[in-house]
Amino acid sequence: MLRLGFIGTGSLVEAVIGSLQRGASRQHRFYVSPRSQTRSASLAAGYANVERASSNAEVVERSDILFLGMRPQQLDDALVGLRFSPDQVIVSFLANTPRSLIASKVSPATHICRVMPTNAVKYRRGPVVMYPRDEVVEDIFRELGDLIVVDRESDLTAVSQASAVMSSHFKLQNTVVEWLLSRGVAQSTAAAYVRSMFRGFAELTAETSRARELLIPEDYETKGGLNERGRRYLEEAGWFEHLTRTLDAIETHLVLKPSTVAGPMANGDESTAQSAATTENSCK
Ligand SMILES: NC(=O)c1ccc[n+]([C@@H]2O[C@H](COP(=O)([O-])OP(=O)(O)OC[C@H]3O[C@@H](n4cnc5c(N)ncnc54)[C@H](OP(=O)(O)O)[C@@H]3O)[C@@H](O)[C@H]2O)c1
């Protein structure tokens, strides 16, 4: 039995705890920070093994593993005056916040892991990227999605930036739904069709990955058929190159951010806590 402490009980932590309660981790004890008030109170009311601490300091005192679930710009306030111990493991969910920065705030604790799930963790689905390797932390997150342990912190940074396609993917789906509506298809039919189609595609692509095969779009097209025409049209319109340039722009925006924490954030796709790319390769 482990004692898991969460400082910053926001939407991600709520999803993580809810998902952990559906697996082997339900044997652990959970301590949540008093903020957010509503979420921490509701978790404590919902699960017998979750306790709402009276302060962040109490969470630190009572936990073996501490999860940082606040937004990067809230980090300093949340950790002020807290006393960590050298044997505590720190798991940071903070996007674009290097280990070196976390290390400077949680000393003398030195054992720091970064874990980057997506919103799909709520359904125990999607990637959960982690750096560096740690068996105990891996055991906790293995059940919550496709655990990917990377060898370099810069890989974790890059995949976090790639997650910026999430809402665009939703927009793409909605555009197809709207097109169907414009052709007189009922909303329920259009939505059911499009959501199910993309879910099926996700399974297909996951299978190629499991089989370590390349995903070759042409293999899924009929010569001269609808898909070939659609892909070629988008290619000629520069659509896919634009996607690459969008990711380049996201990366550049993050690198160019000033070292102070700023910017609106949600869902892990926020601006960086500091100029991450310049410092993270030097992280231990
Ligand atoms: N959401 C995702 O899918 C996702 C994915 C990957 C990574 N992340 C990362 O996870 C972190 C949280 O994201 P989120 O979407 O869950 O944000 P969120 O809902 O805004 O959660 C932040 C939480 O931190 C609390 N907090 C703020 N200041 C605090 C303090 N001084 N002491 C204790 N708690 C404090 C907030 O409480 P109040 O409500 O009282 O202010 C809130 O509950 C971010 O760093 C983000 O980069 C999120």
The ligand as an SDF file (V2000), in Angstrom:
LIG
                    3D

 48 52  0  0  0  0  0  0  0  0999 V2000
   -5.9320   18.3820  -18.2620 N   0  0  0  0  0  0  0  0  0  0  0  0
   -5.1390   17.5650  -18.9520 C   0  0  0  0  0  0  0  0  0  0  0  0
   -5.5910   16.7030  -19.7170 O   0  0  0  0  0  0  0  0  0  0  0  0
   -3.6480   17.6410  -18.7700 C   0  0  0  0  0  0  0  0  0  0  0  0
   -2.8410   16.7810  -19.5340 C   0  0  0  0  0  0  0  0  0  0  0  0
   -1.4610   16.8180  -19.3270 C   0  0  0  0  0  0  0  0  0  0  0  0
   -0.9260   17.6690  -18.3980 C   0  0  0  0  0  0  0  0  0  0  0  0
   -1.7260   18.4990  -17.6920 N   0  0  0  0  0  0  0  0  0  0  0  0
   -1.1090   19.3900  -16.6840 C   0  0  0  0  0  0  0  0  0  0  0  0
   -1.7780   19.1690  -15.4600 O   0  0  0  0  0  0  0  0  0  0  0  0
   -1.8230   20.3690  -14.7140 C   0  0  0  0  0  0  0  0  0  0  0  0
   -3.2700   20.6120  -14.2930 C   0  0  0  0  0  0  0  0  0  0  0  0
   -4.0900   20.7610  -15.4190 O   0  0  0  0  0  0  0  0  0  0  0  0
   -5.6540   20.8430  -15.2100 P   0  0  0  0  0  0  0  0  0  0  0  0
   -6.2420   20.8660  -16.5670 O   0  0  0  0  0  0  0  0  0  0  0  0
   -6.0900   19.7890  -14.2550 O   0  0  0  0  0  0  0  0  0  0  0  0
   -5.7870   22.2880  -14.5400 O   0  0  0  0  0  0  0  0  0  0  0  0
   -6.8210   22.7790  -13.4230 P   0  0  0  0  0  0  0  0  0  0  0  0
   -8.1180   22.0720  -13.5660 O   0  0  0  0  0  0  0  0  0  0  0  0
   -6.8110   24.2580  -13.4870 O   0  0  0  0  0  0  0  0  0  0  0  0
   -6.1620   22.2970  -12.0610 O   0  0  0  0  0  0  0  0  0  0  0  0
   -5.2420   23.0510  -11.3260 C   0  0  0  0  0  0  0  0  0  0  0  0
   -5.5620   22.8170   -9.8690 C   0  0  0  0  0  0  0  0  0  0  0  0
   -4.5210   23.3750   -9.0670 O   0  0  0  0  0  0  0  0  0  0  0  0
   -5.1730   23.9800   -7.9540 C   0  0  0  0  0  0  0  0  0  0  0  0
   -4.3100   24.9730   -7.3270 N   0  0  0  0  0  0  0  0  0  0  0  0
   -4.0360   26.2200   -7.7400 C   0  0  0  0  0  0  0  0  0  0  0  0
   -3.2250   26.8360   -6.8630 N   0  0  0  0  0  0  0  0  0  0  0  0
   -3.0170   25.9520   -5.8610 C   0  0  0  0  0  0  0  0  0  0  0  0
   -2.2770   26.0030   -4.6590 C   0  0  0  0  0  0  0  0  0  0  0  0
   -1.6010   27.0890   -4.2780 N   0  0  0  0  0  0  0  0  0  0  0  0
   -2.2710   24.9040   -3.8730 N   0  0  0  0  0  0  0  0  0  0  0  0
   -2.9400   23.7950   -4.2220 C   0  0  0  0  0  0  0  0  0  0  0  0
   -3.6560   23.7000   -5.3590 N   0  0  0  0  0  0  0  0  0  0  0  0
   -3.6870   24.7550   -6.1650 C   0  0  0  0  0  0  0  0  0  0  0  0
   -6.4100   24.6010   -8.5270 C   0  0  0  0  0  0  0  0  0  0  0  0
   -7.3190   24.8940   -7.4920 O   0  0  0  0  0  0  0  0  0  0  0  0
   -8.3780   26.1140   -7.6160 P   0  0  0  0  0  0  0  0  0  0  0  0
   -9.4280   25.6160   -8.5500 O   0  0  0  0  0  0  0  0  0  0  0  0
   -8.8360   26.3190   -6.2260 O   0  0  0  0  0  0  0  0  0  0  0  0
   -7.6140   27.2860   -8.1930 O   0  0  0  0  0  0  0  0  0  0  0  0
   -6.8630   23.4560   -9.4290 C   0  0  0  0  0  0  0  0  0  0  0  0
   -7.5770   22.4990   -8.7030 O   0  0  0  0  0  0  0  0  0  0  0  0
   -1.2560   21.4620  -15.5990 C   0  0  0  0  0  0  0  0  0  0  0  0
    0.0480   21.7420  -15.1740 O   0  0  0  0  0  0  0  0  0  0  0  0
   -1.2310   20.8650  -16.9740 C   0  0  0  0  0  0  0  0  0  0  0  0
   -0.1100   21.2810  -17.6930 O   0  0  0  0  0  0  0  0  0  0  0  0
   -3.0820   18.5000  -17.8530 C   0  0  0  0  0  0  0  0  0  0  0  0
  1  2  1  0
  2  3  2  0
  2  4  1  0
  4  5  1  0
  4 48  2  0
  5  6  2  0
  6  7  1  0
  7  8  2  0
  8  9  1  0
  8 48  1  0
  9 10  1  0
  9 46  1  0
 10 11  1  0
 11 12  1  0
 11 44  1  0
 12 13  1  0
 13 14  1  0
 14 15  2  0
 14 16  1  0
 14 17  1  0
 17 18  1  0
 18 19  2  0
 18 20  1  0
 18 21  1  0
 21 22  1  0
 22 23  1  0
 23 24  1  0
 23 42  1  0
 24 25  1  0
 25 26  1  0
 25 36  1  0
 26 27  1  0
 26 35  1  0
 27 28  2  0
 28 29  1  0
 29 30  1  0
 29 35  2  0
 30 31  1  0
 30 32  2  0
 32 33  1  0
 33 34  2  0
 34 35  1  0
 36 37  1  0
 36 42  1  0
 37 38  1  0
 38 39  2  0
 38 40  1  0
 38 41  1  0
 42 43  1  0
 44 45  1  0
 44 46  1  0
 46 47  1  0
M  CHG  2   8   1  16  -1
M  END
$$$$
